[in-house]
Amino acid sequence: MNLVVSAAPCTTYREGRRIYPSQVLVKAPEGGLDADSVILGEQVPVLDKKRLLRQRGDLTPATMARLNEALRIAFDLD
């Protein structure tokens, strides 16, 4: 039995980049990031859990709350 997870991808933040409501800015070093990054809530794929090699870090409860809101917007949930 294969286990799958949903994983929100990140991209490096560039100064002046617009952050959309379905995205969350995360400042390094939170989450084990080396650079400020943007979580792309509108591009969530489903991955086989075997593809995840290691955990980089954890997000703060405040960032998780912002991510939950971004995902609610991206998936048009009430």
Secondary structure, DSSP 8 states (H G I E B T S, - for coil): ---EEE---EEE--TT----TTEEEE-TTGGG-SS-EEEEGGG--EEEGGG---------HHHHHHHHHHHHHHTT--
